[in-house]
Structures are given as structure tokens and as C-alpha cells.
Amino acid sequence: MFAAFLNIIKRDVTIALRRRGDILVPLMFFAIVVALFPLGVGPETTLLKTIAPGILWVAALLATMLSIGRMFRDDYQDGTLEQWLLAPQPLVVLVLAKICAHWILTGLPLILVSPILAIQLHLPLSAIPMLMLTLLLGTPILSFLGAIGSALTLGVRGSGVLVSLLVLPLYTPVLIFGASALTASIVGDPVAGHLYLLAAGVVMVLTLAPWAIAGALRVSLD
Amino acid sequence: MFIYKYAAPRNFYRLAGFLVPVFAVLTVVLLAVGLYMGFFVSPPDYEQGETVRIMFIHVPAAWMSMFIYAVMATSGAAGLIWKTKIAHIFAAASAPVGTVFTVIALITGSLWGAPMWGTWWEWTDARLTSELFLLFLFFGYMALRASIDDPRRADRAAAILAVVGIVDLPIIHFSVEWWNTLHQPASVGKIGRPSIHSSMLIPLLSMALAFNTYFLASVLIRARTIILTREYNKRWVTELLNRRRNPS
């Protein structure tokens, strides 16, 4: 079971490394969205500093959104998912591996490039570890919730836009706690509460979401 | 148990046909009482003046919007567990009605907010904001249903989405609430809660009941239509339609 788990992650990472565009496009999207905000609201340092946490988090949400539609699509089209249903390993474990791979390929790069974008937005350097920490706790939740939407819309017409309609409302708590933690750390307020809530969110999606995703995959492949 | 009998679409169709007029009449009576009491009998509030009368529509609509989402998720879950068609049909029929109540709650809320808070929209009010996200959840539910052609798959996919939504809805609500306490809300005039007088309680309750009976009546009408479209090739539907066409 654990071998299957690792194999799926290894396979997904290998495929993605051979088609680097899949990893890079959401990252470029992240960078472009962040670059658009100063042009839209004006270059004032103080204003940018106050809205930077919100911009970074909304951009991270949208970038994850962009990659979510593809999560199960290739495996759906080439029949891999049907093999998963027949596999001796529980579907939940396979789904968990798929999401871990997705996080490694989109969440992790997002966290790694976020400091550069934060500096562009004049976020204080001291706040960057907190930015990365909130993203570290928040992006897995985004991957899990996104996977639910992705599994529900497999093979459905117009699934790209549909997925964002289904999933973005579910993302609100992550945005609120992620961005508030960052803002709180900049103004010197206690941040532990937000981080605990984000961590609680991770635990919750880690335990509950795979079941919903497995159920959704069974419905979609019926 | 006799209730199983009505899990069959055919029997449910007949039962619904009997219940719709009952709920429709109840709705008209309760609405008449509630609106008359609310607009003419109940006194204006000493702080909010005549504006308080918006509450007789706003509060029951907000209750209904959340109640209907819960009904939708529960009957979707029931449909997933017991594989009953009727539960899914009931959930499908509830969604548009719930959406309408959500829209009413949002519009009346913002109409009330304009004179009371001095703004049409107040992000720090957790109830208003989570109501907005409830609307988005309803939209997502209906959009997912609309884009899947196979009704069985649409039923089950939508049910899973509704269950996920009902888990997330309280989280959204409380996250907005905590967010707002952390943001130190710009002095929104919070109105105290004096114990409600019966002259206001009666119209409020009768409006709430009227909205409930309206919900039931309209859901049953919708459910009947859905049953007919889904079962159109069954014999009982053909017979029913033939009887309609040439009543002997």
C-alpha cells in the first residue's frame, strides 16, 4: 500500500519534470497576477504594504485554481483512474498520493517563489518567513479542496470554469486565516491562533477530503 | 413503514399533487396575516423606526436560505446512502428556491443596512458575508447539476458537493466572524437585543411559517415536474398524460 503511494507520487513528479510547462505556467500566472495589482492600485509603498498579504494570498488561490482542473484529467482520459478503482489498494490511499504529488508540483514551487513577489510588494523582510509558513499550511488545504472539485467535474463540459465556481467559495476560510496571520505578524499582533486554525484545517482536509474525493471519482467513473 | 411507499416516484407524484394546494393556501393565509401585522399593526421600533419592518422579510428569508441548504445537503446525503431517487429529486428542486431566498435575504439586508449602518454593504458583518458565500455555494450546486447530462451522475455529484458545502459553511461563517473581531470593525451601530414584543413576534413567526409553506409548495411543484421529465417513458406517466389529453 505504501509502495503504491510512493509510486504514484514518483510517477507524477517524473511526468511533470518531463513536461515542465505544467509546473511553470501556474507560477508565471502567480507572478503576473501579483504584478498587475500595483499597476491597478498605484505604486504607493504604504498602500502596497498593507494590501500585500491579501494580494499574495488571492494570487496563490488563483494559481492553485488554475492547476486544479488538470489534476485528474489525464488519468481519466487514458483510463488510469479506472485501473485505480480495480486496484487492490484502497482508492483513498491512491487519491492521497495524487494530491501529495499535486502539492509538491504546485504548492511547493509557489511557496519557494513567494519571497521574490513579496519583496516586489514591499512586504517587510521580517514577514517573509511568516508568509512562507502560512503558505506551507494553507496550500495543502487548497490542493485537497481543489481535488474535490476536480473529481466532481471530470469529463464535464466547461469543467475549467465550473471548478472555480465550486471550489473558490470553499477556499474563503484559508484566505482569511492565511492573510490575517500575515497581517497580524506585520503589525505585531499574536499569530498563533491563525496558525493553529490553519493547521486544524490541514488535519481536517487530510482526514475527510480523501473520502469525498474517492466518492466523487466513483460517481464520475460510473 | 408507510413512508417507503412514497419513495416511489409515482406515489410521491400523487402525494405531492395533494399537498401542493394545501401548502399554497396556507402560504396565502400566513402571508396575509404576517404582512398585515408587520406593516400595519406592529409599532415602529424606537431606534430603527419604520425600517425595522424590513426585518419581517429579511430574517425569515435568511433563516430559510440556510435551512434549505441544510435540507438540500441532507436529502442529497440520504439519496447517496439509500439510493432513493426521490431524495435527489427533492434536493434538485430545493436549490432554486433556496437561491431565491438567499437573494431576498441579501437584498433586504443591504436595503436595511443603507439607512441603519449608512452603507449598502458591510464586510465585517459575518452574517451578511456568509450569506453571500451561501449564494455562491447555491450557484455552484446548480451549475454542477446543469453541466452534467446524466441525471443519476448529476444527482450523486451534486449531493457530494452539497455535503462538502454544509461542512464548510459554518467554517466560513466563523472565519468571517473571527476575522471581523480581529479587524476592529469601524463602529457599525450594533443594535442591542431587547426581548421581542409579541406585536413583532407574531408577524415574524407567521412570515417564517409562510416562507416554509411556500418552500414546500414550490418544491413539490418542481419535484412533480422533475419526476415527469425523468420518468416520461414509464407507463404510468403515459397513462397520466393520455388521461389529461382526453378526459373521458
Chai-1 contact restraints between the chains, C-beta under 6 A:
chainA,res_idxA,chainB,res_idxB,connection_type,confidence,min_distance_angstrom,max_distance_angstrom,comment,restraint_id
A,I148,B,V164,contact,1.0,0.0,6.0,A-B,restraint_1
A,L152,B,A157,contact,1.0,0.0,6.0,A-B,restraint_2
A,L152,B,L161,contact,1.0,0.0,6.0,A-B,restraint_3
A,V156,B,S147,contact,1.0,0.0,6.0,A-B,restraint_4
A,V156,B,I148,contact,1.0,0.0,6.0,A-B,restraint_5
A,R157,B,S147,contact,1.0,0.0,6.0,A-B,restraint_6
A,G158,B,S147,contact,1.0,0.0,6.0,A-B,restraint_7
A,L162,B,A143,contact,1.0,0.0,6.0,A-B,restraint_8
A,L162,B,S147,contact,1.0,0.0,6.0,A-B,restraint_9
A,L165,B,G140,contact,1.0,0.0,6.0,A-B,restraint_10
A,L165,B,A143,contact,1.0,0.0,6.0,A-B,restraint_11
A,L166,B,G140,contact,1.0,0.0,6.0,A-B,restraint_12
A,P169,B,F133,contact,1.0,0.0,6.0,A-B,restraint_13
A,P169,B,F136,contact,1.0,0.0,6.0,A-B,restraint_14
A,P169,B,L137,contact,1.0,0.0,6.0,A-B,restraint_15
A,L170,B,D168,contact,1.0,0.0,6.0,A-B,restraint_16
A,T172,B,I172,contact,1.0,0.0,6.0,A-B,restraint_17
A,P173,B,I171,contact,1.0,0.0,6.0,A-B,restraint_18
A,P173,B,I172,contact,1.0,0.0,6.0,A-B,restraint_19
A,P173,B,S175,contact,1.0,0.0,6.0,A-B,restraint_20
A,I176,B,S175,contact,1.0,0.0,6.0,A-B,restraint_21
A,I176,B,W179,contact,1.0,0.0,6.0,A-B,restraint_22
A,S180,B,W179,contact,1.0,0.0,6.0,A-B,restraint_23
A,S180,B,L182,contact,1.0,0.0,6.0,A-B,restraint_24
A,A212,B,I160,contact,1.0,0.0,6.0,A-B,restraint_25
A,A212,B,V164,contact,1.0,0.0,6.0,A-B,restraint_26
A,G215,B,I160,contact,1.0,0.0,6.0,A-B,restraint_27
A,A216,B,I160,contact,1.0,0.0,6.0,A-B,restraint_28
A,V219,B,R153,contact,1.0,0.0,6.0,A-B,restraint_29
A,V219,B,R156,contact,1.0,0.0,6.0,A-B,restraint_30
A,V219,B,A157,contact,1.0,0.0,6.0,A-B,restraint_31
